[in-house]
Amino acid sequence: MLKKSPLIPKKDGQLLEYETWDAHTPENHWEFYDGKPFNPYNTYEAERLMIALIYYCGLNRLIELLPGQSKEELFKLLQSEMKDK
């Protein structure tokens, strides 16, 4: 099973091959545990799916979809991340 995704989301969306999509989606049906989608003890499922969807839609579209307050939070997080490097 794929643990960490090798996909690199870019500015614009990219097409996925079926095998790649299959490797990034949960093997079983989607589950919900006390407010947490997927298995809370195995976060790889949710993380792989998030990366695959962002890879497909692109970073531009992700930012378009975010509410203003989330964009501000993301901006602060990116600034902090860049300072630490």
Gaussian input, Z-matrix of N, CA and C with variables (Angstrom, degrees):
# hf/3-21g

backbone

0 1
 N
 C     1     B1
 C     2     B2     1     A1
 N     3     B3     2     A2     1     D1
 C     4     B4     3     A3     2     D2
 C     5     B5     4     A4     3     D3
 N     6     B6     5     A5     4     D4
 C     7     B7     6     A6     5     D5
 C     8     B8     7     A7     6     D6
 N     9     B9     8     A8     7     D7
 C    10    B10     9     A9     8     D8
 C    11    B11    10    A10     9     D9
 N    12    B12    11    A11    10    D10
 C    13    B13    12    A12    11    D11
 C    14    B14    13    A13    12    D12
 N    15    B15    14    A14    13    D13
 C    16    B16    15    A15    14    D14
 C    17    B17    16    A16    15    D15
 N    18    B18    17    A17    16    D16
 C    19    B19    18    A18    17    D17
 C    20    B20    19    A19    18    D18
 N    21    B21    20    A20    19    D19
 C    22    B22    21    A21    20    D20
 C    23    B23    22    A22    21    D21
 N    24    B24    23    A23    22    D22
 C    25    B25    24    A24    23    D23
 C    26    B26    25    A25    24    D24
 N    27    B27    26    A26    25    D25
 C    28    B28    27    A27    26    D26
 C    29    B29    28    A28    27    D27
 N    30    B30    29    A29    28    D28
 C    31    B31    30    A30    29    D29
 C    32    B32    31    A31    30    D30
 N    33    B33    32    A32    31    D31
 C    34    B34    33    A33    32    D32
 C    35    B35    34    A34    33    D33
 N    36    B36    35    A35    34    D34
 C    37    B37    36    A36    35    D35
 C    38    B38    37    A37    36    D36
 N    39    B39    38    A38    37    D37
 C    40    B40    39    A39    38    D38
 C    41    B41    40    A40    39    D39
 N    42    B42    41    A41    40    D40
 C    43    B43    42    A42    41    D41
 C    44    B44    43    A43    42    D42
 N    45    B45    44    A44    43    D43
 C    46    B46    45    A45    44    D44
 C    47    B47    46    A46    45    D45
 N    48    B48    47    A47    46    D46
 C    49    B49    48    A48    47    D47
 C    50    B50    49    A49    48    D48
 N    51    B51    50    A50    49    D49
 C    52    B52    51    A51    50    D50
 C    53    B53    52    A52    51    D51
 N    54    B54    53    A53    52    D52
 C    55    B55    54    A54    53    D53
 C    56    B56    55    A55    54    D54
 N    57    B57    56    A56    55    D55
 C    58    B58    57    A57    56    D56
 C    59    B59    58    A58    57    D57
 N    60    B60    59    A59    58    D58
 C    61    B61    60    A60    59    D59
 C    62    B62    61    A61    60    D60
 N    63    B63    62    A62    61    D61
 C    64    B64    63    A63    62    D62
 C    65    B65    64    A64    63    D63
 N    66    B66    65    A65    64    D64
 C    67    B67    66    A66    65    D65
 C    68    B68    67    A67    66    D66
 N    69    B69    68    A68    67    D67
 C    70    B70    69    A69    68    D68
 C    71    B71    70    A70    69    D69
 N    72    B72    71    A71    70    D70
 C    73    B73    72    A72    71    D71
 C    74    B74    73    A73    72    D72
 N    75    B75    74    A74    73    D73
 C    76    B76    75    A75    74    D74
 C    77    B77    76    A76    75    D75
 N    78    B78    77    A77    76    D76
 C    79    B79    78    A78    77    D77
 C    80    B80    79    A79    78    D78
 N    81    B81    80    A80    79    D79
 C    82    B82    81    A81    80    D80
 C    83    B83    82    A82    81    D81
 N    84    B84    83    A83    82    D82
 C    85    B85    84    A84    83    D83
 C    86    B86    85    A85    84    D84
 N    87    B87    86    A86    85    D85
 C    88    B88    87    A87    86    D86
 C    89    B89    88    A88    87    D87
 N    90    B90    89    A89    88    D88
 C    91    B91    90    A90    89    D89
 C    92    B92    91    A91    90    D90
 N    93    B93    92    A92    91    D91
 C    94    B94    93    A93    92    D92
 C    95    B95    94    A94    93    D93
 N    96    B96    95    A95    94    D94
 C    97    B97    96    A96    95    D95
 C    98    B98    97    A97    96    D96
 N    99    B99    98    A98    97    D97
 C   100   B100    99    A99    98    D98
 C   101   B101   100   A100    99    D99
 N   102   B102   101   A101   100   D100
 C   103   B103   102   A102   101   D101
 C   104   B104   103   A103   102   D102
 N   105   B105   104   A104   103   D103
 C   106   B106   105   A105   104   D104
 C   107   B107   106   A106   105   D105
 N   108   B108   107   A107   106   D106
 C   109   B109   108   A108   107   D107
 C   110   B110   109   A109   108   D108
 N   111   B111   110   A110   109   D109
 C   112   B112   111   A111   110   D110
 C   113   B113   112   A112   111   D111
 N   114   B114   113   A113   112   D112
 C   115   B115   114   A114   113   D113
 C   116   B116   115   A115   114   D114
 N   117   B117   116   A116   115   D115
 C   118   B118   117   A117   116   D116
 C   119   B119   118   A118   117   D117
 N   120   B120   119   A119   118   D118
 C   121   B121   120   A120   119   D119
 C   122   B122   121   A121   120   D120
 N   123   B123   122   A122   121   D121
 C   124   B124   123   A123   122   D122
 C   125   B125   124   A124   123   D123
 N   126   B126   125   A125   124   D124
 C   127   B127   126   A126   125   D125
 C   128   B128   127   A127   126   D126
 N   129   B129   128   A128   127   D127
 C   130   B130   129   A129   128   D128
 C   131   B131   130   A130   129   D129
 N   132   B132   131   A131   130   D130
 C   133   B133   132   A132   131   D131
 C   134   B134   133   A133   132   D132
 N   135   B135   134   A134   133   D133
 C   136   B136   135   A135   134   D134
 C   137   B137   136   A136   135   D135
 N   138   B138   137   A137   136   D136
 C   139   B139   138   A138   137   D137
 C   140   B140   139   A139   138   D138
 N   141   B141   140   A140   139   D139
 C   142   B142   141   A141   140   D140
 C   143   B143   142   A142   141   D141
 N   144   B144   143   A143   142   D142
 C   145   B145   144   A144   143   D143
 C   146   B146   145   A145   144   D144
 N   147   B147   146   A146   145   D145
 C   148   B148   147   A147   146   D146
 C   149   B149   148   A148   147   D147
 N   150   B150   149   A149   148   D148
 C   151   B151   150   A150   149   D149
 C   152   B152   151   A151   150   D150
 N   153   B153   152   A152   151   D151
 C   154   B154   153   A153   152   D152
 C   155   B155   154   A154   153   D153
 N   156   B156   155   A155   154   D154
 C   157   B157   156   A156   155   D155
 C   158   B158   157   A157   156   D156
 N   159   B159   158   A158   157   D157
 C   160   B160   159   A159   158   D158
 C   161   B161   160   A160   159   D159
 N   162   B162   161   A161   160   D160
 C   163   B163   162   A162   161   D161
 C   164   B164   163   A163   162   D162
 N   165   B165   164   A164   163   D163
 C   166   B166   165   A165   164   D164
 C   167   B167   166   A166   165   D165
 N   168   B168   167   A167   166   D166
 C   169   B169   168   A168   167   D167
 C   170   B170   169   A169   168   D168
 N   171   B171   170   A170   169   D169
 C   172   B172   171   A171   170   D170
 C   173   B173   172   A172   171   D171
 N   174   B174   173   A173   172   D172
 C   175   B175   174   A174   173   D173
 C   176   B176   175   A175   174   D174
 N   177   B177   176   A176   175   D175
 C   178   B178   177   A177   176   D176
 C   179   B179   178   A178   177   D177
 N   180   B180   179   A179   178   D178
 C   181   B181   180   A180   179   D179
 C   182   B182   181   A181   180   D180
 N   183   B183   182   A182   181   D181
 C   184   B184   183   A183   182   D182
 C   185   B185   184   A184   183   D183
 N   186   B186   185   A185   184   D184
 C   187   B187   186   A186   185   D185
 C   188   B188   187   A187   186   D186
 N   189   B189   188   A188   187   D187
 C   190   B190   189   A189   188   D188
 C   191   B191   190   A190   189   D189
 N   192   B192   191   A191   190   D190
 C   193   B193   192   A192   191   D191
 C   194   B194   193   A193   192   D192
 N   195   B195   194   A194   193   D193
 C   196   B196   195   A195   194   D194
 C   197   B197   196   A196   195   D195
 N   198   B198   197   A197   196   D196
 C   199   B199   198   A198   197   D197
 C   200   B200   199   A199   198   D198
 N   201   B201   200   A200   199   D199
 C   202   B202   201   A201   200   D200
 C   203   B203   202   A202   201   D201
 N   204   B204   203   A203   202   D202
 C   205   B205   204   A204   203   D203
 C   206   B206   205   A205   204   D204
 N   207   B207   206   A206   205   D205
 C   208   B208   207   A207   206   D206
 C   209   B209   208   A208   207   D207
 N   210   B210   209   A209   208   D208
 C   211   B211   210   A210   209   D209
 C   212   B212   211   A211   210   D210
 N   213   B213   212   A212   211   D211
 C   214   B214   213   A213   212   D212
 C   215   B215   214   A214   213   D213
 N   216   B216   215   A215   214   D214
 C   217   B217   216   A216   215   D215
 C   218   B218   217   A217   216   D216
 N   219   B219   218   A218   217   D217
 C   220   B220   219   A219   218   D218
 C   221   B221   220   A220   219   D219
 N   222   B222   221   A221   220   D220
 C   223   B223   222   A222   221   D221
 C   224   B224   223   A223   222   D222
 N   225   B225   224   A224   223   D223
 C   226   B226   225   A225   224   D224
 C   227   B227   226   A226   225   D225
 N   228   B228   227   A227   226   D226
 C   229   B229   228   A228   227   D227
 C   230   B230   229   A229   228   D228
 N   231   B231   230   A230   229   D229
 C   232   B232   231   A231   230   D230
 C   233   B233   232   A232   231   D231
 N   234   B234   233   A233   232   D232
 C   235   B235   234   A234   233   D233
 C   236   B236   235   A235   234   D234
 N   237   B237   236   A236   235   D235
 C   238   B238   237   A237   236   D236
 C   239   B239   238   A238   237   D237
 N   240   B240   239   A239   238   D238
 C   241   B241   240   A240   239   D239
 C   242   B242   241   A241   240   D240
 N   243   B243   242   A242   241   D241
 C   244   B244   243   A243   242   D242
 C   245   B245   244   A244   243   D243
 N   246   B246   245   A245   244   D244
 C   247   B247   246   A246   245   D245
 C   248   B248   247   A247   246   D246
 N   249   B249   248   A248   247   D247
 C   250   B250   249   A249   248   D248
 C   251   B251   250   A250   249   D249
 N   252   B252   251   A251   250   D250
 C   253   B253   252   A252   251   D251
 C   254   B254   253   A253   252   D252

   B1=1.4424
   B2=1.5241
   B3=1.3136
   B4=1.4513
   B5=1.5226
   B6=1.3225
   B7=1.4669
   B8=1.5202
   B9=1.3151
   B10=1.4572
   B11=1.5317
   B12=1.3093
   B13=1.4627
   B14=1.5222
   B15=1.3344
   B16=1.4543
   B17=1.5354
   B18=1.3424
   B19=1.4625
   B20=1.5215
   B21=1.3276
   B22=1.4585
   B23=1.5246
   B24=1.3477
   B25=1.4573
   B26=1.5267
   B27=1.3203
   B28=1.4599
   B29=1.5213
   B30=1.3285
   B31=1.4633
   B32=1.5283
   B33=1.3083
   B34=1.4613
   B35=1.5181
   B36=1.3168
   B37=1.4554
   B38=1.5205
   B39=1.3112
   B40=1.4590
   B41=1.5263
   B42=1.3114
   B43=1.4545
   B44=1.5275
   B45=1.3199
   B46=1.4620
   B47=1.5195
   B48=1.2984
   B49=1.4639
   B50=1.5231
   B51=1.3189
   B52=1.4597
   B53=1.5280
   B54=1.3193
   B55=1.4597
   B56=1.5314
   B57=1.3350
   B58=1.4586
   B59=1.5233
   B60=1.3385
   B61=1.4592
   B62=1.5247
   B63=1.3139
   B64=1.4624
   B65=1.5279
   B66=1.3320
   B67=1.4642
   B68=1.5324
   B69=1.3333
   B70=1.4612
   B71=1.5305
   B72=1.3130
   B73=1.4631
   B74=1.5217
   B75=1.3233
   B76=1.4655
   B77=1.5270
   B78=1.3153
   B79=1.4575
   B80=1.5249
   B81=1.3115
   B82=1.4567
   B83=1.5197
   B84=1.3045
   B85=1.4609
   B86=1.5258
   B87=1.3172
   B88=1.4485
   B89=1.5179
   B90=1.3052
   B91=1.4485
   B92=1.5285
   B93=1.3106
   B94=1.4571
   B95=1.5230
   B96=1.3367
   B97=1.4653
   B98=1.5235
   B99=1.2902
   B100=1.4680
   B101=1.5360
   B102=1.3145
   B103=1.4564
   B104=1.5162
   B105=1.3297
   B106=1.4681
   B107=1.5290
   B108=1.3566
   B109=1.4583
   B110=1.5301
   B111=1.2846
   B112=1.4566
   B113=1.5311
   B114=1.2867
   B115=1.4536
   B116=1.5343
   B117=1.3309
   B118=1.4641
   B119=1.5321
   B120=1.3098
   B121=1.4647
   B122=1.5222
   B123=1.3306
   B124=1.4613
   B125=1.5212
   B126=1.3221
   B127=1.4625
   B128=1.5204
   B129=1.3366
   B130=1.4582
   B131=1.5272
   B132=1.3374
   B133=1.4606
   B134=1.5210
   B135=1.3142
   B136=1.4614
   B137=1.5273
   B138=1.3204
   B139=1.4641
   B140=1.5310
   B141=1.3202
   B142=1.4790
   B143=1.5248
   B144=1.3254
   B145=1.4556
   B146=1.5250
   B147=1.3381
   B148=1.4676
   B149=1.5244
   B150=1.3145
   B151=1.4677
   B152=1.5312
   B153=1.3233
   B154=1.4680
   B155=1.5246
   B156=1.3224
   B157=1.4639
   B158=1.5244
   B159=1.3338
   B160=1.4708
   B161=1.5201
   B162=1.3213
   B163=1.4642
   B164=1.5271
   B165=1.3273
   B166=1.4626
   B167=1.5372
   B168=1.3267
   B169=1.4657
   B170=1.5311
   B171=1.3097
   B172=1.4618
   B173=1.5217
   B174=1.3139
   B175=1.4629
   B176=1.5290
   B177=1.3359
   B178=1.4627
   B179=1.5179
   B180=1.3132
   B181=1.4720
   B182=1.5232
   B183=1.3222
   B184=1.4549
   B185=1.5311
   B186=1.3213
   B187=1.4605
   B188=1.5266
   B189=1.3349
   B190=1.4637
   B191=1.5266
   B192=1.3175
   B193=1.4654
   B194=1.5216
   B195=1.3189
   B196=1.4717
   B197=1.5235
   B198=1.3224
   B199=1.4654
   B200=1.5282
   B201=1.3231
   B202=1.4688
   B203=1.5121
   B204=1.3232
   B205=1.4642
   B206=1.5307
   B207=1.3203
   B208=1.4659
   B209=1.5218
   B210=1.3306
   B211=1.4764
   B212=1.5200
   B213=1.3380
   B214=1.4632
   B215=1.5296
   B216=1.3274
   B217=1.4679
   B218=1.5264
   B219=1.3162
   B220=1.4602
   B221=1.5296
   B222=1.3064
   B223=1.4590
   B224=1.5310
   B225=1.3314
   B226=1.4720
   B227=1.5275
   B228=1.3218
   B229=1.4675
   B230=1.5269
   B231=1.3137
   B232=1.4688
   B233=1.5249
   B234=1.3321
   B235=1.4624
   B236=1.5314
   B237=1.3141
   B238=1.4609
   B239=1.5252
   B240=1.3207
   B241=1.4652
   B242=1.5279
   B243=1.3294
   B244=1.4655
   B245=1.5232
   B246=1.3189
   B247=1.4735
   B248=1.5212
   B249=1.3266
   B250=1.4579
   B251=1.5271
   B252=1.3156
   B253=1.4760
   B254=1.4824
   A1=109.51
   A2=115.08
   A3=122.75
   A4=109.37
   A5=117.47
   A6=119.54
   A7=110.14
   A8=118.09
   A9=121.20
   A10=108.70
   A11=115.27
   A12=120.10
   A13=111.79
   A14=117.43
   A15=120.84
   A16=112.28
   A17=117.05
   A18=120.61
   A19=111.01
   A20=116.44
   A21=121.96
   A22=107.96
   A23=117.40
   A24=119.57
   A25=110.64
   A26=115.50
   A27=121.50
   A28=109.30
   A29=115.40
   A30=121.53
   A31=111.05
   A32=116.78
   A33=121.88
   A34=109.94
   A35=115.27
   A36=120.21
   A37=112.83
   A38=115.04
   A39=122.19
   A40=108.37
   A41=115.45
   A42=119.24
   A43=110.35
   A44=114.76
   A45=121.92
   A46=109.49
   A47=117.04
   A48=121.30
   A49=107.11
   A50=117.30
   A51=120.34
   A52=111.15
   A53=117.51
   A54=121.13
   A55=110.94
   A56=116.24
   A57=120.66
   A58=110.07
   A59=116.69
   A60=120.62
   A61=110.35
   A62=115.95
   A63=121.19
   A64=111.30
   A65=116.93
   A66=121.28
   A67=112.22
   A68=116.95
   A69=121.04
   A70=113.66
   A71=117.19
   A72=119.73
   A73=109.77
   A74=116.85
   A75=120.40
   A76=112.08
   A77=115.35
   A78=121.38
   A79=111.52
   A80=116.99
   A81=122.01
   A82=109.22
   A83=115.39
   A84=118.64
   A85=109.24
   A86=115.85
   A87=120.20
   A88=108.97
   A89=116.00
   A90=120.78
   A91=110.15
   A92=115.29
   A93=121.62
   A94=108.09
   A95=117.16
   A96=122.80
   A97=109.94
   A98=117.73
   A99=122.20
   A100=112.58
   A101=116.24
   A102=120.66
   A103=114.69
   A104=117.21
   A105=120.85
   A106=109.00
   A107=116.58
   A108=117.17
   A109=110.56
   A110=115.50
   A111=122.66
   A112=110.70
   A113=116.67
   A114=122.43
   A115=109.64
   A116=119.05
   A117=120.34
   A118=113.16
   A119=117.39
   A120=120.75
   A121=112.10
   A122=115.58
   A123=121.72
   A124=107.19
   A125=116.70
   A126=121.04
   A127=113.15
   A128=117.34
   A129=120.03
   A130=112.49
   A131=117.75
   A132=120.19
   A133=111.11
   A134=116.85
   A135=121.12
   A136=111.07
   A137=117.05
   A138=120.77
   A139=111.41
   A140=116.97
   A141=120.10
   A142=110.62
   A143=116.23
   A144=120.41
   A145=110.98
   A146=117.40
   A147=120.47
   A148=111.20
   A149=116.86
   A150=120.48
   A151=110.80
   A152=116.99
   A153=120.40
   A154=110.93
   A155=117.94
   A156=120.70
   A157=111.74
   A158=117.39
   A159=120.04
   A160=110.06
   A161=117.44
   A162=122.46
   A163=109.48
   A164=115.78
   A165=121.30
   A166=112.27
   A167=117.80
   A168=119.31
   A169=112.25
   A170=117.99
   A171=121.76
   A172=111.99
   A173=115.33
   A174=121.04
   A175=111.55
   A176=117.67
   A177=120.28
   A178=111.23
   A179=116.57
   A180=120.43
   A181=110.94
   A182=117.09
   A183=120.44
   A184=110.07
   A185=116.47
   A186=120.72
   A187=110.79
   A188=117.39
   A189=120.47
   A190=111.49
   A191=116.74
   A192=121.42
   A193=113.75
   A194=116.71
   A195=120.06
   A196=111.61
   A197=117.05
   A198=120.06
   A199=109.89
   A200=116.95
   A201=121.89
   A202=113.43
   A203=117.31
   A204=120.63
   A205=110.84
   A206=117.27
   A207=120.61
   A208=110.66
   A209=116.42
   A210=119.98
   A211=110.37
   A212=116.08
   A213=120.22
   A214=110.69
   A215=116.41
   A216=120.61
   A217=110.77
   A218=116.65
   A219=121.07
   A220=110.43
   A221=116.83
   A222=121.22
   A223=110.87
   A224=116.71
   A225=121.17
   A226=111.03
   A227=115.97
   A228=120.01
   A229=111.32
   A230=116.81
   A231=120.84
   A232=110.94
   A233=116.67
   A234=119.51
   A235=110.56
   A236=116.27
   A237=120.82
   A238=111.02
   A239=116.35
   A240=121.35
   A241=111.08
   A242=116.17
   A243=120.31
   A244=110.99
   A245=118.12
   A246=121.45
   A247=110.79
   A248=115.97
   A249=121.30
   A250=113.05
   A251=117.55
   A252=119.71
   A253=112.12
   D1=137.89
   D2=178.33
   D3=-69.76
   D4=125.16
   D5=179.14
   D6=-96.01
   D7=-60.15
   D8=-179.45
   D9=-107.51
   D10=134.95
   D11=-177.51
   D12=-74.24
   D13=136.95
   D14=174.85
   D15=-87.38
   D16=-4.09
   D17=-177.71
   D18=-68.39
   D19=143.68
   D20=177.77
   D21=-121.27
   D22=101.14
   D23=177.75
   D24=-61.22
   D25=142.69
   D26=-179.52
   D27=-123.14
   D28=-178.80
   D29=-178.27
   D30=-52.44
   D31=-50.83
   D32=179.57
   D33=-102.61
   D34=153.45
   D35=179.76
   D36=-63.92
   D37=156.41
   D38=-179.76
   D39=-130.09
   D40=147.51
   D41=179.30
   D42=-74.69
   D43=149.33
   D44=177.90
   D45=-109.03
   D46=144.13
   D47=171.06
   D48=-82.14
   D49=153.78
   D50=-177.90
   D51=-56.84
   D52=-42.61
   D53=-177.96
   D54=-62.23
   D55=-37.27
   D56=179.10
   D57=-67.91
   D58=-44.80
   D59=177.72
   D60=-60.37
   D61=-44.28
   D62=-179.79
   D63=-60.82
   D64=-38.31
   D65=-179.93
   D66=-72.11
   D67=-19.31
   D68=-176.25
   D69=-101.80
   D70=-6.06
   D71=179.98
   D72=-106.00
   D73=153.04
   D74=-177.87
   D75=-58.98
   D76=144.66
   D77=-178.73
   D78=-68.93
   D79=-37.75
   D80=-179.27
   D81=-104.02
   D82=-170.74
   D83=175.78
   D84=-66.57
   D85=161.98
   D86=179.92
   D87=-75.19
   D88=133.73
   D89=-177.02
   D90=-114.76
   D91=163.85
   D92=-177.91
   D93=-136.44
   D94=121.23
   D95=-176.60
   D96=-120.53
   D97=105.56
   D98=174.28
   D99=45.81
   D100=52.11
   D101=177.68
   D102=85.86
   D103=1.77
   D104=-178.44
   D105=-117.87
   D106=121.56
   D107=175.86
   D108=-70.28
   D109=145.04
   D110=-179.52
   D111=69.32
   D112=-175.13
   D113=-176.88
   D114=-77.66
   D115=119.31
   D116=-178.05
   D117=-68.34
   D118=-13.93
   D119=179.30
   D120=-94.94
   D121=-6.95
   D122=177.05
   D123=-135.02
   D124=86.25
   D125=-175.52
   D126=-76.81
   D127=-5.52
   D128=-178.59
   D129=-59.95
   D130=-36.23
   D131=-178.73
   D132=-60.14
   D133=-51.60
   D134=-178.72
   D135=-65.84
   D136=-40.31
   D137=-178.69
   D138=-65.81
   D139=-42.45
   D140=177.87
   D141=-61.69
   D142=-44.06
   D143=-179.11
   D144=-64.05
   D145=-42.89
   D146=178.54
   D147=-59.95
   D148=-45.10
   D149=179.95
   D150=-63.05
   D151=-43.53
   D152=-179.52
   D153=-62.38
   D154=-42.03
   D155=-179.65
   D156=-68.46
   D157=-39.89
   D158=177.57
   D159=-68.68
   D160=-37.88
   D161=175.94
   D162=-57.40
   D163=-44.52
   D164=-177.18
   D165=-71.37
   D166=-45.14
   D167=-175.28
   D168=-85.64
   D169=-24.86
   D170=-179.80
   D171=90.67
   D172=155.81
   D173=-178.82
   D174=-66.47
   D175=-36.32
   D176=177.74
   D177=-57.79
   D178=-48.01
   D179=-178.66
   D180=-66.06
   D181=-38.70
   D182=177.15
   D183=-57.55
   D184=-46.17
   D185=-179.15
   D186=-66.16
   D187=-38.43
   D188=176.84
   D189=-60.03
   D190=-36.59
   D191=-177.15
   D192=-76.41
   D193=-24.19
   D194=-176.55
   D195=-71.83
   D196=138.84
   D197=172.15
   D198=-65.76
   D199=158.40
   D200=-178.24
   D201=-52.63
   D202=-43.77
   D203=-178.49
   D204=-63.37
   D205=-37.01
   D206=178.19
   D207=-68.67
   D208=-36.75
   D209=177.47
   D210=-62.39
   D211=-41.07
   D212=178.29
   D213=-62.86
   D214=-43.75
   D215=178.10
   D216=-62.83
   D217=-43.32
   D218=179.00
   D219=-62.18
   D220=-42.95
   D221=178.58
   D222=-59.03
   D223=-45.62
   D224=178.77
   D225=-62.53
   D226=-42.44
   D227=179.12
   D228=-62.97
   D229=-42.52
   D230=179.60
   D231=-66.10
   D232=-40.74
   D233=177.33
   D234=-61.15
   D235=-44.86
   D236=179.66
   D237=-63.60
   D238=-42.70
   D239=179.25
   D240=-61.50
   D241=-40.72
   D242=-178.41
   D243=-70.42
   D244=-33.44
   D245=178.48
   D246=-66.15
   D247=-35.74
   D248=-177.40
   D249=-73.32
   D250=-9.98
   D251=-178.08
   D252=-102.79

